[in-house]
Amino acid sequence: MPSKTERLNELLKDLSRASQGNVEASLIVSKSQGLTICSHYPDGEPGEGVPEEDVIAGRSTQIDMSTRKVFSQLKRGELVRMLVEGERGYVIICNAGEDALLCVLTNKKVNLGYLFFMMTRIAQKIANIL
């Protein structure tokens, strides 16, 4: 039977394949510590313009904490996902269990609806593994 790490890595690879090459990085991050649990870069390492995993993990945790506070104050219910759009692509963050986030960096060509669907499914599987 594969280890937890191997199963988590495979889920991130599945997400990358499902995006048809539009995911530039995907990470599972600890909410409480802001550290990477698992990461996947389709090319094996960060490409040009893609930060290292510790930068993505730290910033994703900051975005999550700040957004949850604001969302609570605005009384919009439970936060489902965060989408930040930039000139070169998107940062998408969603819950992946009680103490984990699924963070994905994509280019602008990505099909967001399909990616949201896949991230929701994969986040549930991550939660079950962790």
Order of alpha helices (4+ residues) and beta strands (2+ residues): alpha-beta-beta-alpha-beta-beta-beta-alpha
